[in-house]
């Protein structure tokens, strides 16, 4: 096995990089906690009832520490600690979103302690100061971080199909990645490995991307890189995702991986159902005023029906009627052809445009959840005719129906509205194979962020009837990708 000084230096640099990342991210959180501590000591303790004014220093420490832990938890949850990984705008948004939620929680806590609504003026002042700190600190820290750690230099190893799509994805993050060289697998694994090592030794590249390569060839390249401690980014196949959630068994002296016939255990299904019932009932009560105003606005606009019902599929391909507030004209699909919403879709009404952006149109699905047709978290339900189109090219697409359909899911949190169906399938399978109650709760919290982040609401391109493009080349590519997944 070959090693060199460059490899050892890169390994040490990665450890140092992680330490700097955590230190810089923690610095922003520490400044926010300091602002809260100042306002707590100067304003808050004198604005509550008499019994709370005599906390003593231990009480102050407990309250400040509680806020600090809450802010740290939410910041980590929503990606505010991912300095150097997220774009500036998304990093600032994540940090401020966590800050707002933390302040809302503290506001409710102090209002309960004071037995009356707390004065919001100081909270608004504190949020303003924290917002300024987050924006200034993040911009400076991110710039400093990228100067210390320049973009990773990549060698892209790809198959026979065009690479424009993946190339453009990496190009969109030139602050983090730079593709320095590309090699096609037809040049042979032996030649690729030799060229790979030459690039790595010379410093031309310090990581490898393996994209759309057959399993046998990919495994040889992966083992070669693993033996030499070279970082590798790999496009997973369906079987990789399934095995990623497999349970490790140690019955014999040979390791075994177990993939279960049922995706969720009985106790997991019970807890999941209880969460769905309780949360849907609470949200139906809380959002009922919003739903009432929305219904009136839709009715007054064009006198059409308030709700839009459509056949969708849930677990086991069982069909049900999904309910939404109508956001399109009543003749949106008068030709009978199923279409996803497109960018600048002229079928969407002005009222519909607002409720879609705010996701208010999805609220009636709380009734579907209460009825048991859907869950809060799970693969989004598709129309039977669209599933039929997908399954013709990707029979594996039916795997999504191994669990109950959801109001939101892994693909909605980590993907976009116009993410390709094959990538959405893999994201949904990651959820199915890694299911836990904690993952459900985490995705429910992350969905709050998705509601306010514009990337997730982006429509498909105008030349698409569904999420599948109609060009022959794209269809052929999906067929080849499906064959590759089966062969894997």
Beta strands, then each sheet from edge to edge (+ up, - down):
strand 1: 152-158
strand 2: 177-184
strand 3: 207-211
strand 4: 231-234
strand 5: 247-249
strand 6: 256-258
strand 7: 307-313
strand 8: 319-325
strand 9: 375-377
strand 10: 406-408
sheet 1: 2+ 1+ 3+ 4+
sheet 2: 5+ 6-
sheet 3: 7+ 8-
sheet 4: 9+ 10+
end
